[in-house]
Amino acid sequence: MKFLSLLLALPGTIAYLAWPGSVHLSPRPQIEASPKHQAIAHAKSTPRWKTCVVESGAVDDAPAILRAAKLCNYGGVVVFPKGKKYTIGTALDLTFLKHVDFDIQGFITFSDDVNYWNKNGFYLTFQNASTYWKFGGEDVNIYGGGTLDGNGQSWYDAYAKDIYILRPILLAIIGLKGGSVSNLKMRFSPQYYNMIMNSTDVIYSDIDIAGGSVSKNVAKNTDGWDTYRSDRITIQNSVVDNGDDCVSFKPNSTNILVQNLVCNGSHGISVGSLGQYNGTYDIVENVYVYNISMSNASDGARIKVWPGAPAAMSGDLQGGGGSGHVKNITYDLFYNNNNDYAIELTQCYGQNNRTLCDMYPSNLTISDIHFNNFWGTTSKKYDPKVGTLICSSPTVSADAHNPLEGSGLMIRQVCGDIHAENITITAPSGKTPYYACANVDTKLLDIPCRAG
C-alpha cells in the first residue's frame, strides 16, 4: 500500500507522511538480553507499516515532532533523517504512544532557555528533577544512531548559583509498557541522562553517554540511568563517561539486569539512595549486575540507605526515616580501576555522625547481598583501605523515637546475609588491603575486615 506525501498543516510545517521506500530507515532493532537474561524475555514489537518524516529548520521543532508522533502512532516510524539538526524549545509530552518507533538518525538539541524550562519542564516529584520531554505508552522503540544533546552548560552554571533550580533529564521514559532505547549518543545532560519511571519490560542497549562542564562549575547529578518504580528493566552493552552514578536503582526498582558496561568517572553502580522520604516504603529487589568495568570512580559497587532520622547532605539533598528493604542483589564479574572504594555499603547515607546513625538505625533492611569476582586496584585516596561495609547498629531502644529515654533495648536485624567471594582488590601502595566493616557477619565475607 502506498501513501501520498502529506503535509500536516500550512505551508512551512515540517512533518509529513512519506512514500514507503522514499526515506532511509535504520534497521529495526530486535534486542535481546545477553549473555544474562531476564526470567521473562522482553516482548517483541509488532511490525510498523507507515513512515513519518520530521524535517528540521524551525526555531522550535517540538510542534512538528508532536504532529508526526500522532500521525504515525499505531504502527509507524517517526524519522529524523541523518545530517539534519533539530531544536526542541518547548516541553513535549509523548506518553500517549502505542506501537511506534522513533528513528533518530540526526542531531537533537534542547534550547538553553533556563528560565523557560525551569517553569515549564515536566516535574517528576523525585529528588528535584524535571525533564524536557517524556515518552510513554506501549511498545515504543527509540534508536537510529543519532545524538541527543542536553545543552547542559547553561544548567551547570545556573545550578552553581541556585541549587534549587529544576534541572531537566535528557531522556525520561515514564509509564512505558514494553519497548527499547538503543544505538544513540547522549551528550551534556543537565541532570540524569536517563530516567525510567513507572515502566515495565524495557531494554536499553548500545548507548554512548558522555559530557561535562567546560567552566569551573561541575556537571553534577549526571547519572547514566536511574530506575524508579519500574520492573523488568535491562541495561546493557553501553559506555558511560559521567560525573555521578553510572546506574542507580531508586525506590521500587525490581527485576533489573545490568550487564556489559564500561563506566568512567562515576559514583559506581548504586542501589539507592533509599529511605529518603519519611512515611514511604522503598523496595529494591532482584537486581543482577554482571561484567562491569569501572574506572576513576568514587565507588565500584555501592548500596546506600538513609538512617532512621533526618540527615542532610546538602540543601537540595536531605532526608531519612523512610522504610523498606533491599534484597537479592548480586554484583558479579566487576573490574575496578582507580576507584576510591571497590565496594561501599552504608546505612548511614547523608549522616556523618556515626553515633547518631547508631542511635537512629535505618528503617530499611538489607539482606541476600552478593559481591562476587571483583578484581583490580583502587585509587590512592583511602590507601590501603579499599572498601567499606557499614550497617546500622542492630541494638536499638524499645522507644525508637527517643532511644535515650527508652524503657529497654530490643534487637532488630537491619542488615544481614551479606556475602563477598573471590575478591582480589589490591591497594596502589602494595600494602595489605582491608575493608572497614561494622555490624556485618564477617564469616560470610571473604575479605580482610577491620572495625569501621
C-alpha positions as CSV (number, residue, x, y, z in Angstrom):
1,M,0.0,0.0,0.0
2,K,1.4,3.4,-0.9
3,F,0.8,6.9,0.6
4,L,0.9,10.3,-1.0
5,S,3.3,12.6,0.9
6,L,1.0,14.6,3.2
7,L,1.9,17.9,4.8
8,L,0.2,18.1,8.1
9,A,-0.8,21.8,8.2
10,L,0.0,25.1,6.5
11,P,3.0,25.6,4.1
12,G,6.2,25.6,6.2
13,T,5.0,22.8,8.5
14,I,7.9,20.3,8.6
15,A,6.4,16.9,9.3
16,Y,4.8,14.6,6.7
17,L,3.7,11.1,5.9
18,A,6.2,9.6,3.4
19,W,6.0,7.2,0.5
20,P,7.2,3.8,1.5
21,G,10.8,3.4,0.5
22,S,11.3,7.1,-0.1
23,V,13.1,7.6,3.2
24,H,16.1,5.8,4.6
25,L,15.2,3.8,7.7
26,S,17.6,2.4,10.3
27,P,17.3,-1.3,10.8
28,R,14.6,-2.0,13.4
29,P,16.3,-3.4,16.5
30,Q,15.4,-6.8,17.8
31,I,17.3,-6.6,21.1
32,E,17.7,-9.5,23.5
33,A,19.3,-9.5,26.9
34,S,22.6,-11.3,26.6
35,P,24.6,-13.1,28.0
36,K,22.4,-13.0,31.1
37,H,18.6,-13.0,30.6
38,Q,15.5,-11.8,32.4
39,A,13.3,-14.6,33.9
40,I,10.7,-13.4,31.4
41,A,12.0,-12.4,28.0
42,H,11.4,-8.9,26.7
43,A,8.4,-8.7,24.5
44,K,8.8,-8.4,20.7
45,S,7.5,-5.3,18.9
46,T,4.7,-5.5,16.3
47,P,5.6,-4.6,12.7
48,R,5.5,-1.0,11.5
49,W,3.8,-0.1,8.3
50,K,3.9,3.7,7.8
51,T,6.6,6.4,7.9
52,C,6.5,10.0,9.1
53,V,9.4,12.4,8.5
54,V,10.3,15.3,10.7
55,E,12.3,17.9,8.6
56,S,14.4,20.3,10.5
57,G,14.6,24.1,10.2
58,A,12.1,25.6,12.7
59,V,13.1,27.7,15.7
60,D,11.3,25.0,17.7
61,D,10.8,21.6,16.2
62,A,8.7,20.3,19.1
63,P,5.3,21.0,17.4
64,A,6.3,19.1,14.3
65,I,7.6,16.2,16.4
66,L,4.3,16.0,18.2
67,R,2.3,16.1,14.9
68,A,4.5,13.3,13.4
69,A,4.1,11.2,16.6
70,K,0.3,11.5,16.4
71,L,0.2,10.7,12.7
72,C,2.5,7.7,13.0
73,N,1.0,6.4,16.2
74,Y,-0.4,2.9,16.0
75,G,2.1,1.3,13.6
76,G,4.5,3.9,12.3
77,V,8.1,5.1,12.4
78,V,8.9,8.7,13.1
79,V,12.2,9.5,11.2
80,F,14.7,12.2,12.0
81,P,17.0,11.9,8.9
82,K,20.7,11.7,9.1
83,G,22.5,15.1,8.8
84,K,19.5,17.1,10.0
85,K,19.7,19.2,13.1
86,Y,16.7,19.7,15.4
87,T,15.9,22.1,18.3
88,I,13.3,21.4,21.0
89,G,12.3,24.6,22.7
90,T,9.0,23.7,24.4
91,A,8.0,20.8,26.6
92,L,7.0,17.7,24.7
93,D,4.6,15.1,26.2
94,L,4.8,11.8,24.3
95,T,3.3,9.5,26.8
96,F,0.3,8.6,24.6
97,L,2.3,6.4,22.2
98,K,1.3,2.9,21.0
99,H,3.3,0.7,18.6
100,V,5.5,3.4,17.2
101,D,9.3,3.8,16.7
102,F,11.5,6.9,16.7
103,D,14.3,6.5,14.3
104,I,16.7,9.3,15.4
105,Q,19.5,9.5,12.8
106,G,20.1,13.2,13.1
107,F,21.1,15.6,15.9
108,I,18.5,16.8,18.5
109,T,19.4,19.5,21.0
110,F,17.3,21.4,23.5
111,S,17.2,25.1,23.9
112,D,19.3,26.7,26.7
113,D,16.4,28.8,28.0
114,V,16.9,28.0,31.6
115,N,14.0,30.2,32.8
116,Y,11.5,28.6,30.4
117,W,12.5,25.0,31.2
118,N,12.6,25.7,35.0
119,K,9.0,26.8,34.8
120,N,7.6,24.6,32.1
121,G,9.6,21.3,32.2
122,F,7.8,18.2,33.5
123,Y,8.3,18.0,37.3
124,L,8.9,14.3,38.3
125,T,8.4,14.7,42.1
126,F,11.6,12.8,42.9
127,Q,14.9,14.5,44.0
128,N,14.1,17.9,42.5
129,A,14.2,16.5,38.9
130,S,12.3,17.5,35.7
131,T,12.5,16.6,32.1
132,Y,12.4,18.3,28.6
133,W,10.2,15.6,27.1
134,K,8.8,12.3,28.2
135,F,8.0,9.1,26.4
136,G,5.4,6.5,27.5
137,G,2.6,4.2,26.4
138,E,3.1,0.8,24.9
139,D,5.5,-0.9,22.5
140,V,7.8,2.1,21.8
141,N,11.4,1.9,20.4
142,I,13.9,4.7,20.2
143,Y,17.0,4.2,18.1
144,G,18.9,5.3,15.0
145,G,22.5,6.2,15.7
146,G,21.8,9.9,16.2
147,T,22.6,12.3,19.1
148,L,20.6,13.8,21.9
149,D,22.3,16.9,23.3
150,G,21.0,18.4,26.6
151,N,22.9,21.7,26.1
152,G,23.9,21.3,29.7
153,Q,26.5,24.0,30.2
154,S,23.9,26.7,31.0
155,W,22.4,24.4,33.6
156,Y,25.8,23.6,35.2
157,D,26.4,27.3,35.6
158,A,22.8,28.1,36.8
159,Y,23.0,25.3,39.4
160,A,26.2,26.8,40.8
161,K,24.1,29.9,41.6
162,D,20.9,28.2,42.7
163,I,20.9,24.6,43.9
164,Y,17.1,24.5,43.9
165,I,16.7,25.0,40.1
166,L,14.8,22.2,38.4
167,R,17.4,20.7,36.0
168,P,15.9,18.6,33.2
169,I,16.7,14.9,32.5
170,L,17.8,14.3,28.9
171,L,15.5,11.3,28.2
172,A,12.6,10.3,30.5
173,I,10.7,7.1,30.0
174,I,7.5,7.4,32.0
175,G,4.7,4.9,32.1
176,L,6.0,2.7,29.2
177,K,5.0,-0.9,28.9
178,G,7.3,-2.7,26.5
179,G,10.0,-1.1,24.4
180,S,13.6,-0.3,23.9
181,V,16.2,2.5,23.7
182,S,19.3,1.7,21.7
183,N,22.1,2.9,19.4
184,L,22.1,6.5,20.5
185,K,24.7,9.1,21.6
186,M,23.7,11.1,24.7
187,R,25.6,14.3,25.5
188,F,25.7,17.1,28.1
189,S,22.6,16.3,30.1
190,P,21.7,19.0,32.8
191,Q,21.0,16.2,35.3
192,Y,20.4,12.4,34.8
193,Y,20.9,11.2,31.3
194,N,18.1,8.6,31.6
195,M,15.2,8.2,33.9
196,I,12.9,5.2,33.7
197,M,9.8,5.6,35.9
198,N,6.6,3.7,36.4
199,S,7.6,1.4,33.5
200,T,8.0,-2.3,32.8
201,D,9.6,-4.5,30.2
202,V,12.1,-2.1,28.7
203,I,15.6,-2.8,27.4
204,Y,18.5,-0.3,26.8
205,S,21.4,-1.3,24.6
206,D,24.4,0.3,22.8
207,I,24.1,3.7,24.4
208,D,27.1,6.1,24.4
209,I,27.0,8.7,27.2
210,A,29.5,11.5,27.7
211,G,29.7,15.1,28.6
212,G,31.0,17.5,31.3
213,S,31.4,21.1,32.1
214,V,33.9,23.4,30.4
215,S,33.6,26.0,33.2
216,K,34.6,25.9,36.8
217,N,31.0,24.8,37.6
218,V,31.0,21.0,37.7
219,A,28.3,18.9,36.0
220,K,26.5,17.3,39.0
221,N,24.0,14.5,39.4
222,T,24.5,13.4,35.8
223,D,23.6,9.7,36.4
224,G,23.7,7.5,33.4
225,W,20.5,5.7,34.3
226,D,18.1,6.0,37.2
227,T,15.3,3.3,37.6
228,Y,12.3,4.3,39.7
229,R,9.1,2.4,40.4
230,S,9.9,0.1,37.5
231,D,10.1,-3.7,36.8
232,R,11.9,-5.9,34.3
233,I,14.4,-3.4,33.0
234,T,17.6,-4.4,31.2
235,I,20.6,-2.0,30.6
236,Q,23.5,-3.5,28.6
237,N,26.4,-3.0,26.1
238,S,27.0,0.6,26.8
239,V,29.7,3.2,27.6
240,V,29.3,5.9,30.2
241,D,31.6,8.8,30.9
242,N,29.9,11.0,33.5
243,G,30.1,12.5,37.0
244,D,27.7,10.6,39.1
245,D,26.2,7.1,39.4
246,C,26.7,5.0,36.2
247,V,23.4,3.3,37.1
248,S,21.3,3.9,40.2
249,F,18.4,1.8,41.3
250,K,16.0,4.2,43.0
251,P,12.9,3.2,45.1
252,N,10.7,0.3,43.9
253,S,13.1,-1.0,41.3
254,T,12.6,-4.8,40.8
255,N,13.9,-7.4,38.5
256,I,16.7,-5.3,37.0
257,L,19.6,-6.7,34.8
258,V,22.7,-4.5,34.1
259,Q,25.5,-6.1,32.1
260,N,28.5,-5.3,29.9
261,L,29.0,-1.7,30.8
262,V,32.2,0.4,30.7
263,C,31.9,3.3,33.2
264,N,34.3,6.1,33.8
265,G,34.4,9.0,36.3
266,S,31.2,8.0,38.1
267,H,29.9,7.1,41.6
268,G,29.6,3.5,40.8
269,I,26.6,1.2,40.1
270,S,24.4,2.0,43.1
271,V,21.4,0.7,44.9
272,G,19.8,3.8,46.3
273,S,19.7,6.1,47.8
274,L,16.7,4.7,49.7
275,G,14.7,5.7,52.7
276,Q,15.0,9.3,51.9
277,Y,11.3,10.2,52.4
278,N,9.7,9.6,55.8
279,G,6.4,7.6,55.5
280,T,7.4,5.8,52.3
281,Y,8.3,2.2,51.8
282,D,11.1,1.7,49.3
283,I,12.0,-1.6,47.7
284,V,14.9,-2.6,45.5
285,E,14.8,-6.4,44.9
286,N,16.1,-8.9,42.4
287,V,19.0,-7.0,40.8
288,Y,21.8,-8.7,38.8
289,V,24.9,-6.6,37.8
290,Y,27.3,-8.5,35.6
291,N,30.6,-7.9,33.7
292,I,31.3,-4.3,34.6
293,S,34.5,-2.2,34.0
294,M,34.5,0.8,36.4
295,S,37.4,3.4,36.3
296,N,38.2,6.6,38.1
297,A,35.0,6.5,40.2
298,S,34.2,7.1,43.8
299,D,32.9,3.5,44.1
300,G,32.6,0.3,42.2
301,A,29.6,-1.4,43.7
302,R,27.5,0.7,46.1
303,I,24.5,0.3,48.3
304,K,23.3,3.5,50.1
305,V,20.5,3.8,52.6
306,W,19.4,6.8,54.7
307,P,19.4,6.4,58.5
308,G,16.2,6.3,60.6
309,A,16.3,10.0,61.5
310,P,16.6,13.1,59.2
311,A,20.1,14.0,57.9
312,A,21.3,16.5,55.3
313,M,24.0,16.1,52.7
314,S,23.2,19.5,51.1
315,G,20.3,22.0,50.9
316,D,18.7,20.1,48.0
317,L,19.6,16.6,49.2
318,Q,18.3,15.6,52.6
319,G,16.1,13.0,54.1
320,G,15.9,9.9,56.2
321,G,13.3,8.0,58.2
322,G,11.7,6.0,55.3
323,S,11.3,2.3,55.5
324,G,11.6,-0.7,53.1
325,H,14.0,-3.4,52.1
326,V,16.9,-4.2,49.8
327,K,17.0,-7.9,48.9
328,N,18.6,-10.3,46.4
329,I,21.3,-8.0,44.9
330,T,24.2,-9.6,43.1
331,Y,27.3,-7.9,41.7
332,D,29.3,-10.4,39.6
333,L,32.5,-10.0,37.5
334,F,33.5,-6.5,38.4
335,Y,36.7,-4.8,37.3
336,N,37.9,-1.8,39.4
337,N,40.5,0.7,38.1
338,N,41.4,3.6,40.3
339,N,38.1,3.7,42.2
340,D,38.2,5.1,45.7
341,Y,36.3,2.1,47.0
342,A,35.7,-1.2,45.2
343,I,32.7,-1.9,47.5
344,E,30.7,0.5,49.6
345,L,27.6,-0.5,51.7
346,T,26.2,2.1,54.1
347,Q,23.0,2.5,56.1
348,C,24.3,5.9,57.2
349,Y,23.9,7.8,53.9
350,G,23.8,11.5,54.5
351,Q,24.7,11.2,58.2
352,N,28.4,11.7,59.0
353,N,27.8,11.3,62.7
354,R,28.1,7.5,63.4
355,T,26.8,7.9,66.9
356,L,23.6,9.4,65.6
357,C,23.3,6.8,62.9
358,D,23.5,4.0,65.5
359,M,21.0,5.8,67.8
360,Y,18.6,6.1,64.8
361,P,19.3,2.9,62.8
362,S,17.9,2.6,59.3
363,N,14.3,1.5,58.9
364,L,15.3,-0.4,55.7
365,T,16.6,-3.9,56.0
366,I,19.4,-5.1,53.7
367,S,19.7,-8.9,53.0
368,D,20.8,-11.5,50.5
369,I,23.6,-9.4,49.0
370,H,26.4,-10.9,47.0
371,F,29.7,-9.3,45.8
372,N,31.4,-11.9,43.6
373,N,34.5,-11.9,41.4
374,F,35.9,-8.5,42.0
375,W,39.5,-7.5,40.9
376,G,41.6,-4.5,40.1
377,T,43.3,-1.7,42.1
378,T,41.7,1.2,44.0
379,S,42.9,4.8,44.0
380,K,45.3,6.4,46.5
381,K,42.5,8.3,48.3
382,Y,42.0,5.8,51.2
383,D,45.0,3.5,50.6
384,P,45.2,0.8,51.9
385,K,41.5,0.8,52.7
386,V,39.7,-0.5,49.6
387,G,36.1,-0.7,50.7
388,T,33.6,-0.2,53.5
389,L,30.6,-2.2,54.7
390,I,28.9,-0.2,57.5
391,C,25.5,-1.4,58.7
392,S,23.3,0.3,61.3
393,S,23.7,-1.0,64.9
394,P,21.4,-3.9,65.4
395,T,20.7,-2.8,69.0
396,V,18.1,-0.1,69.3
397,S,15.9,1.3,72.0
398,A,12.5,0.0,72.7
399,D,11.3,3.5,72.1
400,A,12.6,4.1,68.6
401,H,11.6,7.7,68.6
402,N,13.5,8.5,71.7
403,P,16.3,6.0,72.2
404,L,17.9,7.8,75.1
405,E,14.7,7.5,77.2
406,G,13.6,4.1,76.1
407,S,12.4,1.6,78.7
408,G,14.7,-1.1,77.4
409,L,16.6,-2.4,74.4
410,M,15.5,-4.6,71.6
411,I,17.4,-6.4,68.8
412,R,16.3,-5.8,65.3
413,Q,18.3,-7.2,62.4
414,V,18.6,-4.4,59.9
415,C,21.5,-5.8,57.8
416,G,22.5,-9.4,57.3
417,D,23.2,-12.2,54.8
418,I,25.9,-10.1,53.2
419,H,28.4,-12.2,51.1
420,A,31.7,-11.4,49.4
421,E,33.5,-14.2,47.4
422,N,36.6,-14.2,45.2
423,I,37.6,-10.6,45.9
424,T,41.2,-9.8,44.8
425,I,41.3,-6.0,45.1
426,T,44.7,-4.5,45.7
427,A,45.9,-1.2,47.1
428,P,48.1,1.0,44.9
429,S,50.8,1.2,47.6
430,G,51.2,-2.5,47.6
431,K,50.2,-2.6,51.3
432,T,47.8,-5.2,52.6
433,P,44.3,-4.0,51.6
434,Y,41.4,-4.0,54.1
435,Y,37.8,-3.1,54.4
436,A,36.1,-1.1,57.1
437,C,33.3,-3.3,58.5
438,A,30.7,-2.7,61.2
439,N,27.6,-4.7,62.2
440,V,28.1,-7.3,59.5
441,D,28.8,-11.1,59.8
442,T,32.4,-11.2,58.8
443,K,32.3,-15.0,58.5
444,L,30.4,-14.5,55.2
445,L,32.9,-12.1,53.8
446,D,36.0,-13.4,52.0
447,I,37.7,-10.1,52.6
448,P,40.0,-8.7,55.3
449,C,37.8,-6.6,57.7
450,R,38.8,-4.1,60.3
451,A,36.5,-2.3,62.7
452,G,34.8,0.6,60.9
